[in-house]
Amino acid sequence: MLTPANTEALTLTAGLIASLATTTWLDTAPTGATLCCLLLVPQQPRSLYETPTVIEQRMRAVAEALHLGPANAPPPDIGPRLRQITPTDVALHFDGTPYRKRIPAGRPWILLLGQGMPVALVLGLDPLSRSATPAEIDTYLDRATPRQRLLFGHTRTE
């Protein structure tokens, strides 16, 4: 079985980027301001070779390509990485690859993004189904936060 020794050995392929599940929502910051949120997570393993270790290594490579930081530090500004491509879709770009992740988002989210609203980008290291309900997403975030299984950054439109 091939497993990379570290994230430097991983390249972001079109398949890896396409496999990421995404969800967007609007939240309220502690200051009371509205905040656009974007969650990226891996899918459940599809073969015996996709062990939790391999999945985590892939997600850490994604996090490195986005320059995300750990949950125990202020989220870094990762620069402009989002581009609106339709009235309800944005594309997220990663360093080191020409591929972008197409992300469907609701009109209010897109409108706020277009007005310069920053986006809190959250990357989970553990799998979550594409069909997860809002309650399941909340549970995922609540469980992953104290276990340091989330990485963060702030981004905006290009």
C-alpha positions as CSV (number, residue, x, y, z in Angstrom):
1,M,0.0,0.0,0.0
2,L,1.3,3.4,-0.9
3,T,1.0,6.1,1.7
4,P,2.8,9.4,1.5
5,A,5.2,10.1,4.3
6,N,4.2,13.7,4.6
7,T,2.1,16.3,2.9
8,E,4.9,17.6,0.7
9,A,4.7,14.3,-1.3
10,L,1.0,15.0,-2.1
11,T,-0.1,17.0,-5.1
12,L,-3.5,18.5,-5.4
13,T,-5.1,16.7,-8.3
14,A,-8.3,17.5,-10.0
15,G,-9.8,14.4,-8.4
16,L,-8.8,15.3,-4.9
17,I,-10.2,18.9,-5.3
18,A,-13.4,17.6,-6.8
19,S,-13.9,15.1,-4.0
20,L,-14.0,17.8,-1.3
21,A,-17.5,18.3,0.1
22,T,-18.4,21.9,0.8
23,T,-21.1,23.8,2.6
24,T,-21.7,27.5,3.0
25,W,-23.7,29.4,5.6
26,L,-24.1,32.8,7.1
27,D,-23.2,33.3,10.8
28,T,-22.8,36.1,13.3
29,A,-19.4,37.1,14.5
30,P,-18.9,38.0,18.2
31,T,-19.1,41.7,17.2
32,G,-22.6,41.1,15.8
33,A,-21.5,41.4,12.2
34,T,-22.7,38.9,9.6
35,L,-20.0,36.5,8.5
36,C,-19.9,34.2,5.4
37,C,-18.6,30.7,6.3
38,L,-17.3,28.0,4.0
39,L,-16.6,24.4,5.2
40,L,-14.3,22.0,3.2
41,V,-14.3,18.3,4.3
42,P,-13.2,15.0,2.9
43,Q,-15.6,12.3,1.9
44,Q,-16.0,8.9,3.5
45,P,-13.3,6.3,2.3
46,R,-14.1,4.7,-1.0
47,S,-11.6,1.9,-0.8
48,L,-9.4,0.0,1.7
49,Y,-6.5,2.2,0.7
50,E,-8.2,5.3,1.9
51,T,-7.3,5.0,5.6
52,P,-8.0,7.7,8.1
53,T,-4.2,8.5,8.0
54,V,-4.2,8.9,4.2
55,I,-7.4,11.0,4.3
56,E,-5.8,13.3,6.9
57,Q,-2.6,13.6,4.9
58,R,-4.6,14.7,1.9
59,M,-6.5,17.2,3.8
60,R,-3.3,18.6,5.4
61,A,-1.9,19.0,1.9
62,V,-5.1,21.0,1.0
63,A,-4.7,23.1,4.1
64,E,-1.1,23.8,3.2
65,A,-2.1,24.9,-0.3
66,L,-4.6,27.3,1.3
67,H,-2.2,28.5,4.1
68,L,-4.7,27.6,6.8
69,G,-3.8,27.9,10.5
70,P,-4.7,25.8,13.6
71,A,-7.8,26.4,15.7
72,N,-5.7,27.5,18.7
73,A,-4.4,30.7,16.9
74,P,-6.1,33.6,15.2
75,P,-7.2,32.6,11.7
76,P,-4.7,33.8,9.1
77,D,-5.6,36.0,6.2
78,I,-5.0,33.7,3.3
79,G,-5.6,36.3,0.6
80,P,-8.2,36.5,-2.1
81,R,-9.2,33.0,-3.2
82,L,-12.8,33.2,-4.3
83,R,-14.2,34.2,-7.7
84,Q,-17.9,34.4,-8.5
85,I,-18.5,32.3,-11.6
86,T,-22.4,32.2,-11.7
87,P,-25.1,34.0,-9.7
88,T,-25.0,31.1,-7.2
89,D,-21.5,29.6,-7.6
90,V,-18.0,30.6,-6.6
91,A,-14.6,29.0,-7.4
92,L,-11.9,28.5,-4.8
93,H,-8.3,28.5,-5.9
94,F,-5.5,26.6,-4.3
95,D,-1.7,27.3,-4.6
96,G,0.3,24.9,-6.6
97,T,-2.4,23.7,-9.0
98,P,-4.5,25.1,-11.9
99,Y,-7.6,23.4,-10.6
100,R,-10.4,25.2,-8.7
101,K,-13.2,23.9,-6.5
102,R,-16.6,25.0,-7.7
103,I,-18.8,25.8,-4.7
104,P,-22.5,26.3,-4.8
105,A,-23.8,29.0,-2.4
106,G,-27.0,30.7,-1.8
107,R,-27.8,34.1,-3.2
108,P,-27.5,36.0,0.2
109,W,-24.0,34.4,0.7
110,I,-23.0,35.4,-2.9
111,L,-24.4,39.0,-2.5
112,L,-22.5,39.5,0.8
113,L,-19.3,38.1,-0.8
114,G,-19.8,40.6,-3.7
115,Q,-20.0,43.4,-1.2
116,G,-16.5,42.6,0.2
117,M,-17.6,40.4,3.1
118,P,-14.8,38.2,4.3
119,V,-15.2,34.5,4.4
120,A,-14.3,32.3,7.3
121,L,-12.9,29.2,5.6
122,V,-12.9,26.1,7.8
123,L,-11.3,22.8,6.7
124,G,-12.1,19.6,8.6
125,L,-9.6,16.7,8.7
126,D,-12.3,14.0,9.2
127,P,-14.9,12.8,6.6
128,L,-18.4,14.1,6.5
129,S,-21.1,13.2,4.0
130,R,-22.1,15.6,1.2
131,S,-25.7,15.1,2.3
132,A,-25.0,16.1,6.0
133,T,-27.9,18.1,7.5
134,P,-27.2,21.5,9.3
135,A,-27.6,19.6,12.6
136,E,-25.0,17.0,11.5
137,I,-22.6,19.8,10.4
138,D,-23.0,21.6,13.8
139,T,-22.3,18.3,15.6
140,Y,-19.2,17.7,13.4
141,L,-17.9,21.2,14.2
142,D,-18.7,20.8,17.9
143,R,-16.8,17.5,18.1
144,A,-13.8,18.5,15.8
145,T,-13.1,21.9,17.6
146,P,-11.8,20.6,21.0
147,R,-9.9,17.7,19.2
148,Q,-8.0,20.3,17.1
149,R,-9.4,18.6,13.9
150,L,-10.2,21.9,12.1
151,L,-8.0,24.4,10.3
152,F,-9.0,28.0,9.6
153,G,-8.4,31.1,7.5
154,H,-10.0,34.2,6.2
155,T,-10.4,34.8,2.5
156,R,-12.4,37.1,0.1
157,T,-13.0,37.6,-3.6
158,E,-10.2,38.0,-6.0
